[in-house]
């Protein structure tokens, strides 16, 4: 636990102000305006008999309130603050989804491996982009677009079989849920490393894959 606390404390030193009090609409617009990320509204949570359920009406939804609301979600994603504002005005409770494969890809690892890798990369003074922490105990490391195609080969070059590690790469056609999107009653997506002016330029896969693969190998 000490490693986790130290890692978060170090990451928070240069954080932009927290988004407490901001609506989902305001947060989505900030992502577009400040980071030039494309956004798309996802599902949302509805109270049914005192229970928070996903707007998709699937009582067994694995990610309630935190997945695309329509099949053509990728085509609906926008990099326009005006369009984003209009979308969330239509459904203010919609989750915020960020398509990958456009302005960034994401490498997803289990939470325990992610914090181990963060601590190692901090000691190595590695370049880091934003990193999310989800209620389903996974971390997404934002990296340059095109990373998803490189990851399997990079993992093999390190002596690992890609299938043997719980390390996933999200590129074109995928998405990540952005803070403060909630996963039902499990809690909200958080920033382990917040977007700051210092991490506007994202790292390439080669800069992160070794500590991430090592940490995932430790967790097998």
N, C-alpha and C positions, 0 to 999 in steps of 0.2 A: 504493500500500500504506500510505503514511503516513496518508492520510485514514481508511482502515479502522481502523488501530490507535488513532488519536485518538478516533474515534467510539465504539469499544468501550470504551476507557478511561473516557470521559465517562459512558457508560451504566452502567458498573460501580460508579460512586462510591456509589450508594445501593441497591445490590442486596441482596436478601435472601440469606441463606446458600445456598451451592450445595448441590445435592441429591446430592452424591457419597456413595456408600455406602447411599443409600436404595434400597429395592426399588421396582419398578414399582407394586406395590400401595400402598406408602406415599406415593409421589409422586402417584398418582391421587387418593388420599384427601385429600392436601394441596390439590390443585386444587379439590376440592369444598368443603372446609372453609374455606380461606383466601380463595378467589376466587369461590366460589359458581358455578363453571363446571360444566356437565354433562359427564360423561365416558362413554365406551363402549369396551370392550376390542375391539381389532382382531385382525388376524392376528399371527403370531409367527414367529420364525426357528427352523428345525430343522437340525441338522447331518446331512447325507446324504453319505456317502463323503468326509468332510472338508470339504464345501462347505456354506455356510449357504444354505438354501433357504426359501422362504415356505411357511407351513403350508397355503396354498391349493393346493399341488401343481402350480402352473403354473411350469414351468422358465423361462419367459420373462416372469415377473411383472415389471411395470415399477416396482413399489414393494414389494419383498419385505419382509414383516413390518411393513408400515405402511399397511394399508388395511382396510376393514371385513371382518369374518369371515363375516357373514351378511347376506342381503338386507334383513332388517328391523332393521338396526343402529340406525336413527334412533329407532325405537320402544323400543329397549333402553337408550338413553342415560338416565343417571340423575343427579340432583342430590343423592342421598342417600349420605352417607359409608358408612352401614351396607351398602347395596346394592352400592356400588362395592367395598368390602372383600370382600364375598362373591363378586363376579364375578372379581376377580383371585386370590382363593384357589382358584377352580376352574381358572384358567389363569394362573399367575404370570408367564409369559413374554409375555403378550399386550401388544401395543403400546397406547399411550394415545391415543385419538382424541377431539377436542373438536368437537362439532357446532356449526356456525355458524348464524346466524339466530335464536339464542335469547338468550344473554347478551351475545353480540358477533357482529359480522360480521368478515370479514378481506379486506384488499386485498393481492393477491399480485403481486409484480413480480420481475424478474430480480435476482440478487444484486448485480450491479454498479450497477444503477439504484437499488437499495435503499440501498446504502451512500452513494451520492452524495446521495440525498434525505435520509438521516439527518444527514449533515454540514451540509446546508443548513438543515434544521429546527432543528438544535442552535444554529446561528448566529442563527436567527430566534427562538430560545427558544419554539418551538412546543410545544403540549401533545402528548405522545406516550403511547400505551398500550404494552403488551407487543409485542415483535416477534420472530418466530422466523426462524431461518436453517436451511434444509433441505439435506441432502446433494446434492439435485438442483439446487442453486445458485439457490434462490428464497427470497424473504423475504415473510413474511406480517405485515402491520400490523393489529393488533386495533383495531377501531373500533366505534362504537355499532351496535346492530341496526338494520336498515333501510337501511344504507349501500348494499348491493348494488343496490337499486332506483334509487338516486340517481346512481350513478357514471356511467352512459352520458351522462346529461344534463349533468352537471358537466364531463365531458371535452369534450363538444361546445361548451359555453359558453367553454371555454378556447381554442377554435379547432382542436381535434384531432378526427379521426374515431376513435371507440372501436376500430374494427377495425384502425387503423394502429398502435396501441400494445400492447405486451405487458404490459397491466395488466388484471388479472382481479379480480372481486369475488365473494366467496363468502358466500352467505346461506343461507336455509332450504333444507335438503336436502343441504347440503355439509358438509365437515368439514376440520379441519387436524390433522396429527399433532403431538403435543406432545412436548417434551423429556422424557425422554431416549430416545424411540423411535428405533430404528435402521432404516435403509434397507439391508438386506442388508449387504454388505461395504463399502458406500460411506460408512458412518459414521452418526452420530446427529444428530437434530434438536437444535439449540442455541438458546439465547436470545441475540439480538443486543441486545435491551433486556428485562431480566428483569421479571417482575411484582414490584412494590413497593407499599407503602402510598401512595406519591406518585402512582402511575399507575392506582390503582383505578378512578377515573372516566375513562372512555374518551373520546377525541375523536370528533367527528362527521366525516363525509366531507369537508365543506367545509374543514376545518382542515388536511387532508393532501393533498388531491387535486392542488393546484397544484404543489408540489414533486415529488410522485410522477410526475405526467404529464410535467413538464419533464425529469426524470431519464430516464424511459422514452423520451422523444423524442430525447434525446441518444444513446441506445443503439441507435437504429434502424439 
